[in-house]
Amino acid sequence: MTEEQWRAIELNDASYDGLFYYGVKTTRNVCRPSCPARRCRRDHAIAFDTLEEALSAGYRPCSRCRPDRPDWRGARAELAENAKKWIDERYTEKFSLQRLAQHLFVNASYLNRVFHESVGVTPLAYHNAARIREACRLLRESDLPITQISWKTGFSTTSHFSKVFHKLRGMTPTEYRKQANTGK
């Protein structure tokens, strides 16, 4: 292992990801240089040019940095994606950050912080946006009354639906439907 490679491991330098991998002799894990796991001792590390080389030497992919998944962006991003998927599948249900956190086996405040950092909004704001996206589709594609659209998208009252819709779209549901039907 070169000094440059060891320095990349010490600094968790993501710019070296894919250029080399390192194995930990004691655990038989192979990692990216940017792996967030606790750093091993230098004499326990061995460098590999490719992941295949490490795997054929008997090392297994690290579960923290996932070197076998090049598109993987990290545990925090994966947590946010799993939360988005859960919300998208259940947008009509009442939302509880605690329930979502329990489903994902994490602390609610940690989930809220990670979600906001990754997505740019809180889980509640994302939930409301998902409901309003579906409401917009229904307003464009159906003749359902606004009250029914409100219920179908998980709002318990039409006034709350209208308030959230106006906040996110800048107009009332009725104005949106008129605009969508006139092609503006």
C-alpha positions as CSV (number, residue, x, y, z in Angstrom):
1,M,0.0,0.0,0.0
2,T,1.4,3.4,-1.0
3,E,1.5,6.5,1.2
4,E,-1.0,8.2,-1.1
5,Q,-3.5,5.3,-0.8
6,W,-3.1,5.2,3.0
7,R,-3.7,9.0,3.2
8,A,-6.8,8.6,1.1
9,I,-8.1,6.0,3.5
10,E,-7.2,8.2,6.5
11,L,-9.1,11.1,5.0
12,N,-12.0,9.0,3.7
13,D,-11.3,10.6,0.3
14,A,-14.2,9.8,-2.1
15,S,-12.2,11.0,-5.1
16,Y,-10.1,7.8,-4.8
17,D,-13.3,5.6,-4.9
18,G,-13.0,3.2,-7.8
19,L,-9.2,3.9,-8.3
20,F,-8.4,1.3,-5.6
21,Y,-10.0,-0.7,-2.9
22,Y,-8.6,-1.8,0.4
23,G,-9.1,-5.0,2.4
24,V,-9.0,-5.3,6.1
25,K,-7.0,-8.5,6.9
26,T,-8.7,-9.0,10.3
27,T,-12.3,-8.8,9.2
28,R,-11.8,-9.9,5.5
29,N,-13.9,-6.9,4.4
30,V,-13.1,-4.9,1.3
31,C,-13.9,-1.2,1.4
32,R,-13.8,2.0,-0.7
33,P,-11.3,4.6,0.4
34,S,-14.3,6.7,1.6
35,C,-15.7,4.0,3.9
36,P,-17.2,5.6,7.0
37,A,-16.4,2.5,9.1
38,R,-13.8,2.8,11.8
39,R,-10.3,2.9,10.2
40,C,-8.2,-0.1,10.6
41,R,-4.5,-0.2,11.6
42,R,-2.3,0.3,8.6
43,D,-0.6,-3.1,9.0
44,H,-4.1,-4.7,8.7
45,A,-4.8,-3.0,5.4
46,I,-4.0,-4.3,1.9
47,A,-4.6,-2.5,-1.3
48,F,-6.3,-3.9,-4.4
49,D,-6.6,-2.4,-7.9
50,T,-10.0,-3.8,-8.5
51,L,-12.9,-5.1,-6.5
52,E,-12.8,-8.4,-8.3
53,E,-9.2,-8.9,-7.2
54,A,-10.2,-8.4,-3.6
55,L,-13.2,-10.8,-3.9
56,S,-11.1,-13.5,-5.5
57,A,-8.6,-13.1,-2.6
58,G,-11.5,-14.1,-0.3
59,Y,-12.6,-10.6,0.9
60,R,-16.3,-9.7,1.1
61,P,-17.9,-6.3,0.4
62,C,-18.2,-4.0,3.3
63,S,-21.8,-3.5,4.5
64,R,-21.2,0.2,5.3
65,C,-19.6,1.5,2.0
66,R,-21.0,-1.1,-0.4
67,P,-18.1,-1.3,-2.9
68,D,-20.1,-3.8,-4.9
69,R,-22.8,-1.2,-5.6
70,P,-21.1,1.6,-7.5
71,D,-24.3,3.6,-7.7
72,W,-24.8,3.5,-3.9
73,R,-24.6,7.0,-2.3
74,G,-24.4,6.0,1.3
75,A,-26.5,4.8,4.2
76,R,-28.0,8.2,4.8
77,A,-29.1,8.6,1.2
78,E,-30.5,5.0,1.3
79,L,-32.4,5.8,4.4
80,A,-34.0,8.9,2.8
81,E,-34.8,6.9,-0.3
82,N,-36.5,4.2,1.7
83,A,-38.5,6.9,3.6
84,K,-39.6,8.5,0.3
85,K,-40.7,5.1,-1.0
86,W,-42.7,4.4,2.2
87,I,-44.4,7.8,2.0
88,D,-45.1,7.5,-1.7
89,E,-46.8,4.1,-1.1
90,R,-48.9,5.4,1.8
91,Y,-49.6,9.1,0.9
92,T,-53.3,8.7,1.6
93,E,-52.7,7.5,5.2
94,K,-52.2,9.8,8.2
95,F,-48.6,10.6,8.5
96,S,-46.6,10.0,11.7
97,L,-42.8,10.6,11.8
98,Q,-42.7,8.2,14.7
99,R,-44.4,5.4,12.7
100,L,-42.1,5.9,9.8
101,A,-39.1,5.9,12.0
102,Q,-40.2,2.7,13.6
103,H,-40.7,1.1,10.2
104,L,-37.2,2.0,9.2
105,F,-35.7,1.1,12.6
106,V,-34.2,4.5,13.3
107,N,-34.8,7.4,15.7
108,A,-37.4,9.9,14.6
109,S,-35.2,13.0,15.0
110,Y,-32.3,11.3,13.2
111,L,-34.7,10.3,10.3
112,N,-36.0,13.9,10.2
113,R,-32.5,15.4,10.0
114,V,-31.2,12.9,7.4
115,F,-34.3,13.2,5.3
116,H,-34.1,17.0,5.3
117,E,-30.3,16.9,4.4
118,S,-30.9,14.4,1.6
119,V,-34.2,15.6,0.1
120,G,-34.3,19.2,1.0
121,V,-37.6,19.1,2.9
122,T,-38.9,17.4,6.0
123,P,-40.8,14.1,5.7
124,L,-44.1,15.9,6.5
125,A,-43.5,18.4,3.7
126,Y,-42.6,15.6,1.3
127,H,-45.8,13.8,2.3
128,N,-47.9,16.8,1.6
129,A,-46.2,17.3,-1.8
130,A,-46.9,13.6,-2.7
131,R,-50.6,14.1,-1.8
132,I,-50.8,17.4,-3.8
133,R,-49.1,15.7,-6.9
134,E,-51.8,13.1,-6.9
135,A,-54.5,15.8,-6.4
136,C,-53.2,17.7,-9.4
137,R,-53.4,14.5,-11.5
138,L,-57.0,13.9,-10.4
139,L,-57.9,17.5,-11.0
140,R,-56.5,17.3,-14.5
141,E,-57.8,13.9,-15.4
142,S,-61.1,13.5,-13.7
143,D,-64.4,15.3,-13.0
144,L,-64.5,14.3,-9.4
145,P,-65.6,17.0,-7.0
146,I,-62.9,18.7,-5.0
147,T,-64.2,17.2,-1.8
148,Q,-63.8,13.7,-3.1
149,I,-60.3,14.5,-4.4
150,S,-59.5,15.8,-1.0
151,W,-60.5,12.6,0.7
152,K,-58.9,10.4,-2.0
153,T,-55.5,12.1,-1.4
154,G,-55.7,11.6,2.4
155,F,-56.9,14.9,3.7
156,S,-59.6,14.7,6.4
157,T,-61.1,18.2,5.6
158,T,-61.5,20.1,2.4
159,S,-60.4,23.3,4.0
160,H,-57.0,21.7,5.1
161,F,-56.6,20.3,1.5
162,S,-57.3,23.7,0.0
163,K,-54.9,25.4,2.4
164,V,-52.0,23.0,1.7
165,F,-52.8,23.0,-2.1
166,H,-52.7,26.8,-2.2
167,K,-49.4,26.9,-0.2
168,L,-47.7,24.4,-2.6
169,R,-49.3,25.5,-5.9
170,G,-50.0,29.1,-5.4
171,M,-53.7,28.8,-6.3
172,T,-56.8,27.0,-5.2
173,P,-57.8,23.5,-6.5
174,T,-60.6,25.1,-8.5
175,E,-58.3,27.6,-10.1
176,Y,-55.8,24.8,-10.9
177,R,-58.6,22.7,-12.5
178,K,-59.7,25.7,-14.6
179,Q,-56.2,26.4,-15.7
180,A,-55.5,22.8,-16.6
181,N,-58.7,22.5,-18.6
182,T,-58.0,25.6,-20.6
183,G,-54.5,24.5,-21.4
184,K,-52.7,27.4,-19.9
